[in-house]
């Protein structure tokens, strides 16, 4: 596997560093080096781990869930947080757009049937902004009709799932998206 250099950086108050695989002994040495010299660049690979004191606080991805069904939001949030993701939940499309503007998520899960702006309307607004057009979006909705699915895919959503849904299927799809986002970021970093 190719290796590349990644500088230590700080995001949202949580210290992060990328690493392929380090033994605990090597990891302690790397942690000490990074803590003593934050501008140090180290030859590492693509997996992510937190620095000392941050174990369990380094999310795999920032995910926004926009669903007016509080139970769905709570269940999906719990499932994703158990797998290490940083999750925020809002109950309508307007709040989703505001949250996205304030803190750009890595992945968005949108219900289509919400008060105010429908999920597809939120998605269309995201597509019209250069800063949000590339964010992967899963439409998670009770709309099971083929015409709703075609409308969503024609608009450009990344994935479409209907309720009720299998939680593990959602987790797998998000994992695939995280892998693609990470791969695209790595490729961009290597090209620059």
Helices and strands as residue ranges (DSSP letters): E 4-7, E 9-11, E 14-18, H 24-36, E 41-44, E 48-50, E 62-66, H 70-82, E 86-90, H 93-102, E 107-110, H 119-127, E 136-141, H 146-155, E 159-162, H 167-191
